[in-house]
Amino acid sequence: MNKILIPTDFSATATNAALYALGLAKQVGVKSVVLYNAYQSPVTIDPMMPTVQLFDIDELKKNSEEALDRFRLQLKEAAGTIHLEIFSAFNVLSEGLDSVCQEAGADLIVMGISGAGGMEETLIGSNAVSVARHSTYPVIIVPAQASFVPIQEVLFACDYKKVAETTPVGSLKSLLSATGARLSVLNVYHNKAYDDTFTYESLMLDTLLEGCRPHYFFVDNPDFTDAINAFVKETHSQIVITIPKKHGWFEGLFHKSHTRMLAFHSIIPLMVIHE
């Protein structure tokens, strides 16, 4: 990891994620992080004023940069020797982050998420989930209640499907190397028989993870998220890694992908790495 990008809307959840990112930066030796705010023109609906209200873009940028400066000052003590950069842009957060990462020289995004439920979770979602969906960079989603704990145990949730094509070996090995953490690979299944295809995928995964000394676990549970959280508690893992398969993000509104469910309900930070 060279530099971490921390998107912020200056909320308590975003502040907590920034503190987590600073703790991670210290563990892995990252010397600089970027505090990023994407601002847009406010949308106002006033039935008494049918005309479109115009906003001063320069004023919006000034407000964003001033807020980032205050945020940087707020984090100064926690940052210690880590350099805090600021980056402000008139942008849609979820769709502009790849270009921001490229321009800022960041290779990891860390941001917070608040728990949701019901229709809010199904239809509205979260900026963090949207970022993880659109960005090609690894994204760590930090639950609101999570604080930084040095990463010593990494949990990789794997479905054993097309592992050669979908497993982000480089990013996974980079995290393990930077943290010195142990790796557990967990497969959650329900009423499934392991066949020759699974045997082949298992051998392929073990080959890909050569040198990582992974431990493999298999849990029969109809509730994927509950299975992950139970395993986390048992093994004291500090981070969960998941790979959102391309079809998963575009399933029907009421057919929730495992990655989306984990983003909202994981009890520890979730690292999303694209296939």
C-alpha positions as CSV (number, residue, x, y, z in Angstrom):
1,M,0.0,0.0,0.0
2,N,1.3,3.4,-1.0
3,K,-1.4,5.8,0.0
4,I,-5.0,5.5,1.4
5,L,-7.9,7.6,0.2
6,I,-10.5,8.5,2.9
7,P,-13.8,9.8,1.4
8,T,-15.6,11.9,4.0
9,D,-18.9,13.8,4.5
10,F,-17.6,14.9,7.9
11,S,-20.2,12.7,9.8
12,A,-19.3,10.7,12.9
13,T,-19.3,7.5,10.8
14,A,-16.8,9.1,8.4
15,T,-14.6,10.3,11.2
16,N,-14.6,6.8,12.7
17,A,-13.5,5.4,9.4
18,A,-10.8,8.0,9.1
19,L,-9.4,7.0,12.5
20,Y,-9.5,3.3,11.4
21,A,-7.6,4.2,8.2
22,L,-4.9,6.0,10.2
23,G,-4.5,3.0,12.5
24,L,-4.2,0.8,9.5
25,A,-1.7,3.2,7.8
26,K,0.5,3.0,10.9
27,Q,0.4,-0.8,10.9
28,V,1.4,-1.2,7.3
29,G,3.8,1.7,7.0
30,V,1.7,4.0,4.8
31,K,3.2,7.6,5.2
32,S,0.4,9.6,3.6
33,V,-3.4,9.6,3.5
34,V,-5.8,11.7,1.4
35,L,-8.9,13.2,3.0
36,Y,-11.4,13.5,0.1
37,N,-14.7,15.4,-0.1
38,A,-16.9,15.2,-3.2
39,Y,-19.3,18.1,-3.3
40,Q,-22.4,18.8,-5.5
41,S,-24.9,21.5,-5.9
42,P,-27.7,21.2,-3.3
43,V,-31.0,20.2,-4.7
44,T,-33.9,22.3,-3.4
45,I,-37.6,21.8,-4.2
46,D,-39.7,24.9,-3.5
47,P,-43.2,24.9,-5.0
48,M,-43.3,28.7,-4.7
49,M,-40.1,29.0,-6.8
50,P,-40.4,26.9,-9.9
51,T,-37.2,28.3,-11.4
52,V,-33.9,26.5,-11.0
53,Q,-31.7,28.0,-8.2
54,L,-28.1,28.6,-9.2
55,F,-25.3,28.0,-6.9
56,D,-21.8,29.4,-6.9
57,I,-19.4,26.5,-7.7
58,D,-16.4,28.5,-6.4
59,E,-18.3,29.0,-3.1
60,L,-19.1,25.3,-2.9
61,K,-15.4,24.4,-3.5
62,K,-14.3,26.9,-0.8
63,N,-16.7,25.5,1.7
64,S,-15.5,21.9,0.9
65,E,-11.8,22.8,1.3
66,E,-12.4,24.7,4.5
67,A,-14.3,21.8,6.0
68,L,-11.4,19.5,4.9
69,D,-8.9,21.8,6.6
70,R,-10.9,21.6,9.8
71,F,-11.2,17.8,9.5
72,R,-7.4,17.5,9.0
73,L,-6.9,19.6,12.1
74,Q,-9.3,17.3,14.0
75,L,-7.3,14.2,12.9
76,K,-3.8,15.7,13.4
77,E,-3.1,14.2,16.8
78,A,-4.3,10.7,15.8
79,A,-2.3,10.9,12.5
80,G,1.0,11.5,14.3
81,T,3.7,11.5,11.6
82,I,1.3,10.5,8.8
83,H,1.0,13.2,6.3
84,L,-2.6,14.4,5.8
85,E,-3.5,15.6,2.3
86,I,-6.8,17.1,1.2
87,F,-8.6,16.6,-2.1
88,S,-11.8,18.3,-3.0
89,A,-13.8,17.8,-6.2
90,F,-17.2,18.6,-7.8
91,N,-18.1,15.0,-8.3
92,V,-20.5,12.2,-7.7
93,L,-18.7,10.2,-5.0
94,S,-19.4,6.7,-6.2
95,E,-18.6,7.3,-9.8
96,G,-15.5,9.5,-9.6
97,L,-13.3,7.7,-7.2
98,D,-11.1,5.8,-9.6
99,S,-9.9,9.0,-11.3
100,V,-9.4,10.6,-7.8
101,C,-7.4,7.6,-6.7
102,Q,-5.3,7.8,-9.8
103,E,-4.7,11.5,-9.5
104,A,-3.9,11.4,-5.8
105,G,-1.7,8.3,-6.1
106,A,-3.9,6.2,-3.7
107,D,-4.3,2.4,-4.0
108,L,-6.8,1.7,-1.3
109,I,-10.1,3.4,-0.2
110,V,-11.4,3.3,3.4
111,M,-14.8,4.6,4.3
112,G,-17.6,4.2,6.8
113,I,-21.0,2.7,6.7
114,S,-24.0,3.0,9.0
115,G,-26.3,0.0,9.6
116,A,-29.6,0.0,7.8
117,G,-32.6,-2.2,7.5
118,G,-35.8,-2.9,5.6
119,M,-36.6,-0.7,2.6
120,E,-33.7,1.7,3.4
121,E,-31.2,-1.1,2.9
122,T,-32.9,-2.6,-0.1
123,L,-33.7,0.4,-2.1
124,I,-31.5,3.3,-0.9
125,G,-28.3,1.5,0.1
126,S,-25.2,3.4,1.1
127,N,-22.5,5.5,-0.4
128,A,-20.0,2.9,0.8
129,V,-21.8,0.1,-1.0
130,S,-22.1,2.2,-4.1
131,V,-18.4,3.0,-4.0
132,A,-17.5,-0.7,-3.6
133,R,-19.7,-1.4,-6.6
134,H,-18.3,1.2,-8.9
135,S,-14.6,1.4,-7.9
136,T,-12.0,-0.9,-9.3
137,Y,-9.7,-0.2,-6.3
138,P,-9.9,-2.2,-3.1
139,V,-12.4,-0.7,-0.6
140,I,-12.5,-1.2,3.1
141,I,-15.9,-0.6,4.6
142,V,-15.8,0.2,8.3
143,P,-18.9,-0.4,10.4
144,A,-19.9,2.5,12.6
145,Q,-19.2,0.6,15.8
146,A,-15.8,-0.7,14.7
147,S,-12.5,0.7,16.0
148,F,-9.0,-0.2,14.6
149,V,-7.4,-3.3,15.9
150,P,-4.1,-4.4,14.4
151,I,-4.8,-7.0,11.7
152,Q,-3.5,-10.4,12.7
153,E,-6.3,-12.7,11.4
154,V,-7.7,-12.2,7.9
155,L,-10.9,-14.1,6.8
156,F,-11.4,-14.7,3.1
157,A,-15.0,-15.6,2.2
158,C,-14.7,-17.8,-0.8
159,D,-17.4,-19.6,-2.9
160,Y,-15.0,-21.8,-4.8
161,K,-16.3,-20.8,-8.2
162,K,-13.9,-19.9,-11.0
163,V,-11.2,-19.2,-8.4
164,A,-8.4,-18.8,-11.0
165,E,-10.4,-16.0,-12.8
166,T,-11.8,-14.3,-9.8
167,T,-9.4,-14.5,-6.9
168,P,-7.4,-11.2,-6.5
169,V,-4.3,-13.0,-5.4
170,G,-2.0,-9.9,-5.7
171,S,-4.2,-7.7,-3.4
172,L,-4.7,-10.5,-1.0
173,K,-1.0,-11.4,-0.7
174,S,-0.1,-7.7,-0.4
175,L,-2.4,-7.3,2.6
176,L,-1.0,-10.4,4.2
177,S,2.6,-9.3,3.6
178,A,2.0,-5.8,4.9
179,T,0.3,-7.0,8.1
180,G,2.0,-10.3,8.7
181,A,-1.5,-11.7,9.4
182,R,-2.7,-15.3,9.2
183,L,-5.2,-16.3,6.6
184,S,-8.4,-18.3,7.0
185,V,-10.5,-19.3,4.0
186,L,-14.2,-19.9,4.8
187,N,-16.8,-21.5,2.5
188,V,-20.4,-21.1,3.7
189,Y,-22.7,-23.6,2.1
190,H,-26.1,-25.2,2.7
191,N,-27.4,-28.5,1.5
192,K,-24.6,-28.8,-1.1
193,A,-22.7,-31.8,-2.1
194,Y,-19.0,-31.3,-2.9
195,D,-18.3,-32.7,-6.4
196,D,-15.3,-33.0,-8.8
197,T,-15.6,-29.4,-9.8
198,F,-15.3,-28.3,-6.2
199,T,-12.3,-30.5,-5.7
200,Y,-10.6,-29.0,-8.8
201,E,-11.4,-25.4,-7.6
202,S,-10.0,-26.3,-4.1
203,L,-6.7,-27.5,-5.6
204,M,-6.6,-24.4,-7.8
205,L,-7.1,-22.1,-4.9
206,D,-4.5,-23.8,-2.8
207,T,-2.0,-23.4,-5.7
208,L,-2.9,-19.7,-6.0
209,L,-2.4,-19.1,-2.3
210,E,1.0,-20.9,-2.2
211,G,3.1,-19.3,0.4
212,C,0.2,-17.8,2.4
213,R,-0.2,-20.9,4.6
214,P,-4.0,-20.7,4.6
215,H,-6.3,-22.6,6.9
216,Y,-9.5,-23.9,5.3
217,F,-13.0,-24.0,6.9
218,F,-16.4,-25.1,5.8
219,V,-19.7,-24.1,7.5
220,D,-23.2,-25.4,6.7
221,N,-25.5,-22.4,7.4
222,P,-28.4,-21.1,5.4
223,D,-27.6,-17.5,6.5
224,F,-24.4,-16.4,5.0
225,T,-23.9,-13.2,7.1
226,D,-24.7,-15.0,10.4
227,A,-22.2,-17.7,9.5
228,I,-19.5,-15.1,8.7
229,N,-20.1,-13.2,11.9
230,A,-20.1,-16.3,14.1
231,F,-16.8,-17.4,12.6
232,V,-15.4,-13.9,13.2
233,K,-16.3,-14.1,16.9
234,E,-14.8,-17.6,17.1
235,T,-11.5,-16.8,15.4
236,H,-11.2,-13.2,16.5
237,S,-10.6,-12.1,12.8
238,Q,-10.0,-8.4,12.3
239,I,-11.1,-8.1,8.6
240,V,-13.2,-10.0,6.1
241,I,-12.3,-10.1,2.5
242,T,-15.0,-10.7,-0.2
243,I,-15.1,-10.7,-3.9
244,P,-18.4,-9.3,-5.4
245,K,-19.1,-11.4,-8.5
246,K,-20.2,-9.2,-11.4
247,H,-23.7,-10.7,-11.6
248,G,-24.2,-10.2,-7.8
249,W,-24.5,-6.4,-8.0
250,F,-27.2,-6.5,-10.6
251,E,-29.5,-9.1,-9.1
252,G,-33.1,-8.1,-8.5
253,L,-34.0,-5.5,-5.8
254,F,-35.0,-8.1,-3.3
255,H,-32.3,-10.7,-4.0
256,K,-29.5,-9.3,-1.9
257,S,-25.9,-10.2,-2.8
258,H,-23.7,-11.6,0.0
259,T,-21.3,-8.7,-0.4
260,R,-24.1,-6.2,0.1
261,M,-25.5,-8.0,3.1
262,L,-22.0,-8.2,4.7
263,A,-21.4,-4.5,4.1
264,F,-24.5,-3.6,6.2
265,H,-24.2,-6.3,8.8
266,S,-20.6,-7.3,9.3
267,I,-19.3,-6.8,12.8
268,I,-15.8,-6.1,11.6
269,P,-14.4,-4.1,8.6
270,L,-15.1,-5.6,5.2
271,M,-12.5,-5.4,2.4
272,V,-14.1,-5.6,-1.1
273,I,-11.7,-6.6,-3.9
274,H,-13.0,-6.9,-7.4
275,E,-12.4,-10.0,-9.5
